[in-house]
Amino acid sequence: MSTLVLALAAGAVIGLALGALGGGGSVLAVPALIYLLGFTPAAATTASLIIVTATSATALYTHAASGDVRWKTGALFAAAGIVPAIAAATLATRLPEAVLTAAFAAIAALAALAMLRTPAANPQPQPVRSVRAAGAGAGLGAVTGFLGVGGGFLAVPALVGVLGLRMRAAVGTSLLVITVNSLAALAARAGTSTPLDWAVIAPFTGAAILGAWDGKRLASKISGPTLQRIFAIVLLAVAALMLTDALH
């Protein structure tokens, strides 16, 4: 199978994940770029930020049009994560690739387990508390910068479990956080010398953007609990693959 076809197929899947789940796109993009398209971990994390920034912005627009974005909560998360994202992105460029891969796998596994334990629809939504939202946002920003991911696979369980948003609102709001954090982390990596293959990144991004539109329609047809289980299972599978690779 040609590199172009692989890039288009992988991009479509990542777009569907972001559009339907509000996260998981970048946690899928990084291993796809490494194992299917031959990117190094350093190049894959930077490329994934480009892909996820464009795709999450598209998905954010579709969810906002449906009223599924909680702007105040998302703004608190995003603002608190900007500085940590930049600092962590700078640190990540100085670490061995095996360390980054293992850390990526561990974070993905923990997020998946948290999603499996957290009810998809919280019957008692909690009021947004600025300190709690800012603290969670700072942690998500650091993860985004360090691992080169949008952070949605952690933002969704945080918005559901910590702040009490219902699943669909958490999905939409996480896209705002992903977009801002990814832009901040990408800006921090802009000065690095990591080579990027734009012949792969461009079609990958285009397919992901188109997939995000279909993902939003998919989300409207699937219940919150089902979305949450799919999200967790995908994360566990990716975590197992990457941890196995890091240990060999």
C-alpha positions as CSV (number, residue, x, y, z in Angstrom):
1,M,0.0,0.0,0.0
2,S,1.4,3.4,-1.0
3,T,2.4,6.0,1.5
4,L,-0.3,8.4,0.2
5,V,-3.1,5.9,0.7
6,L,-1.9,5.1,4.2
7,A,-1.7,8.8,5.0
8,L,-5.3,9.3,3.7
9,A,-6.7,6.3,5.5
10,A,-5.0,7.1,8.8
11,G,-6.1,10.7,8.6
12,A,-9.7,9.8,8.0
13,V,-9.7,7.6,11.1
14,I,-8.0,10.3,13.3
15,G,-10.6,12.8,12.1
16,L,-13.5,10.5,12.9
17,A,-12.0,10.0,16.4
18,L,-11.7,13.7,17.0
19,G,-15.1,14.6,15.6
20,A,-16.9,11.9,17.5
21,L,-14.9,11.7,20.7
22,G,-13.4,15.1,21.2
23,G,-10.1,13.4,21.7
24,G,-8.1,10.4,20.9
25,G,-7.0,11.8,17.5
26,S,-3.5,12.7,18.5
27,V,-3.1,9.5,20.6
28,L,-3.9,7.7,17.4
29,A,-1.9,10.0,15.1
30,V,1.4,9.5,16.8
31,P,1.5,5.7,16.5
32,A,0.1,5.9,13.0
33,L,2.9,8.2,11.9
34,I,5.5,6.1,13.5
35,Y,4.4,2.5,12.7
36,L,2.6,3.1,9.3
37,L,4.4,6.0,7.8
38,G,8.0,5.7,9.1
39,F,8.3,8.9,11.2
40,T,10.7,9.0,14.1
41,P,9.0,9.6,17.5
42,A,10.3,13.2,17.5
43,A,9.0,14.0,14.0
44,A,5.7,12.2,14.7
45,T,4.9,14.2,17.8
46,T,5.5,17.5,16.0
47,A,3.6,16.4,12.9
48,S,0.7,15.2,15.0
49,L,0.4,18.7,16.6
50,I,0.0,20.2,13.1
51,I,-2.6,17.6,12.1
52,V,-4.6,17.7,15.4
53,T,-4.6,21.6,15.5
54,A,-6.2,21.8,12.1
55,T,-8.6,18.9,12.7
56,S,-9.7,19.9,16.2
57,A,-10.4,23.5,15.1
58,T,-12.7,22.0,12.4
59,A,-14.4,19.7,14.8
60,L,-14.8,22.6,17.3
61,Y,-16.8,24.5,14.8
62,T,-19.2,21.7,14.2
63,H,-19.7,21.0,17.9
64,A,-20.1,24.8,18.7
65,A,-22.9,25.0,16.1
66,S,-24.8,22.3,18.0
67,G,-24.3,24.1,21.4
68,D,-22.1,21.4,22.8
69,V,-19.2,23.7,23.8
70,R,-18.9,25.1,27.4
71,W,-16.8,28.2,26.5
72,K,-16.1,29.4,30.1
73,T,-14.8,26.0,31.2
74,G,-12.9,25.5,28.1
75,A,-11.3,28.9,28.3
76,L,-10.1,28.3,31.8
77,F,-8.6,24.9,30.8
78,A,-6.9,26.3,27.7
79,A,-5.5,29.5,29.3
80,A,-4.0,27.5,32.2
81,G,-2.3,25.1,29.9
82,I,-0.5,27.5,27.5
83,V,2.6,28.1,29.6
84,P,3.0,24.5,30.8
85,A,2.6,23.3,27.2
86,I,5.4,25.5,26.0
87,A,7.7,24.6,28.8
88,A,7.1,20.9,28.5
89,A,7.5,21.0,24.7
90,T,11.0,22.5,25.1
91,L,11.9,19.8,27.7
92,A,10.7,17.0,25.4
93,T,13.1,17.8,22.7
94,R,16.0,17.0,25.0
95,L,14.8,13.5,26.1
96,P,15.5,10.1,24.5
97,E,12.8,8.9,22.2
98,A,12.3,5.6,24.1
99,V,11.4,7.7,27.2
100,L,8.8,9.7,25.3
101,T,7.3,6.5,23.8
102,A,7.0,4.8,27.2
103,A,5.6,8.0,28.8
104,F,3.0,8.3,26.0
105,A,1.9,4.7,26.5
106,A,1.6,5.1,30.3
107,I,-0.5,8.3,30.1
108,A,-2.8,6.8,27.5
109,A,-3.4,3.7,29.6
110,L,-4.2,5.7,32.7
111,A,-6.6,7.9,30.8
112,A,-8.4,4.8,29.4
113,L,-8.8,3.3,32.9
114,A,-10.1,6.6,34.2
115,M,-12.7,6.7,31.4
116,L,-13.8,3.2,32.1
117,R,-14.4,4.1,35.8
118,T,-16.1,7.4,35.2
119,P,-19.9,7.5,34.4
120,A,-20.5,8.8,30.9
121,A,-23.5,10.8,32.0
122,N,-23.2,12.5,35.4
123,P,-26.7,13.0,36.8
124,Q,-25.4,15.8,39.1
125,P,-23.3,18.2,37.1
126,Q,-21.0,20.2,39.3
127,P,-20.5,24.0,39.1
128,V,-17.2,25.1,37.4
129,R,-14.7,26.0,40.0
130,S,-11.9,28.2,38.7
131,V,-9.1,26.7,40.8
132,R,-10.0,23.1,39.9
133,A,-10.4,24.0,36.2
134,A,-7.1,25.9,36.1
135,G,-5.2,23.1,37.8
136,A,-6.5,20.4,35.5
137,G,-5.8,22.7,32.5
138,A,-2.2,23.2,33.5
139,G,-1.7,19.5,33.8
140,L,-3.2,18.9,30.4
141,G,-1.1,21.6,28.8
142,A,2.1,20.0,30.2
143,V,1.0,16.6,28.7
144,T,0.3,18.3,25.4
145,G,3.7,19.9,25.2
146,F,5.6,16.9,26.5
147,L,4.1,14.2,24.4
148,G,3.1,16.2,21.3
149,V,-0.6,15.4,21.7
150,G,-3.7,17.5,21.9
151,G,-4.6,16.3,25.3
152,G,-8.2,15.5,24.5
153,F,-7.8,11.9,25.7
154,L,-7.2,13.4,29.2
155,A,-9.4,16.5,28.8
156,V,-12.6,14.5,28.2
157,P,-12.3,12.4,31.4
158,A,-11.2,15.5,33.4
159,L,-14.2,17.5,32.2
160,V,-16.6,14.5,33.0
161,G,-15.1,13.3,36.2
162,V,-13.6,16.5,37.8
163,L,-16.0,19.2,36.6
164,G,-19.1,17.1,36.1
165,L,-19.9,17.9,32.4
166,R,-22.0,15.4,30.5
167,M,-20.2,13.4,27.8
168,R,-21.4,15.4,24.8
169,A,-20.5,18.7,26.4
170,A,-17.1,17.3,27.5
171,V,-16.4,16.2,23.9
172,G,-17.2,19.6,22.5
173,T,-15.4,21.6,25.2
174,S,-12.3,19.4,25.0
175,L,-11.9,20.5,21.3
176,L,-11.4,24.1,22.4
177,V,-8.7,22.9,24.9
178,I,-7.0,20.8,22.2
179,T,-6.9,23.6,19.7
180,V,-5.3,26.1,22.0
181,N,-2.9,23.7,23.7
182,S,-1.7,22.2,20.4
183,L,-1.1,25.7,19.0
184,A,1.0,26.6,22.1
185,A,3.0,23.4,21.9
186,L,3.5,23.7,18.2
187,A,4.9,27.3,18.6
188,A,7.4,26.0,21.1
189,R,8.6,23.3,18.7
190,A,8.7,25.6,15.7
191,G,12.4,26.5,16.2
192,T,13.6,22.8,16.4
193,S,15.5,21.2,13.6
194,T,13.2,18.1,13.3
195,P,12.6,17.4,9.6
196,L,9.0,17.1,8.5
197,D,7.6,15.2,5.5
198,W,5.0,17.6,4.2
199,A,4.1,15.2,1.3
200,V,2.7,12.9,4.1
201,I,1.5,15.5,6.6
202,A,-0.6,17.5,4.0
203,P,-2.9,14.7,2.8
204,F,-3.0,13.2,6.3
205,T,-4.3,16.6,7.6
206,G,-6.8,17.0,4.7
207,A,-8.3,13.5,5.3
208,A,-8.5,14.2,9.0
209,I,-10.4,17.4,8.5
210,L,-12.9,15.7,6.3
211,G,-13.2,12.9,8.8
212,A,-14.0,15.3,11.6
213,W,-17.2,16.4,9.9
214,D,-18.4,12.8,9.6
215,G,-17.3,12.2,13.2
216,K,-19.7,14.8,14.5
217,R,-22.6,13.1,12.7
218,L,-21.5,9.8,14.1
219,A,-21.5,11.2,17.6
220,S,-25.1,12.3,17.2
221,K,-26.1,8.7,16.5
222,I,-24.2,6.9,19.3
223,S,-25.0,7.2,23.0
224,G,-22.6,8.8,25.5
225,P,-21.8,5.5,27.3
226,T,-21.0,3.8,24.1
227,L,-18.7,6.6,23.0
228,Q,-16.9,6.5,26.3
229,R,-16.3,2.7,26.1
230,I,-15.0,3.0,22.5
231,F,-12.7,5.8,23.6
232,A,-11.3,3.7,26.5
233,I,-10.8,0.5,24.5
234,V,-8.9,2.3,21.7
235,L,-6.6,4.0,24.2
236,L,-5.8,0.7,25.9
237,A,-5.0,-0.9,22.6
238,V,-2.7,1.9,21.6
239,A,-1.0,2.0,25.0
240,A,-0.2,-1.7,24.9
241,L,1.3,-1.4,21.4
242,M,3.5,1.5,22.2
243,L,4.6,0.1,25.6
244,T,5.6,-3.1,24.0
245,D,7.6,-1.3,21.4
246,A,9.4,0.9,24.1
247,L,10.4,-2.1,26.1
248,H,12.1,-3.8,23.1
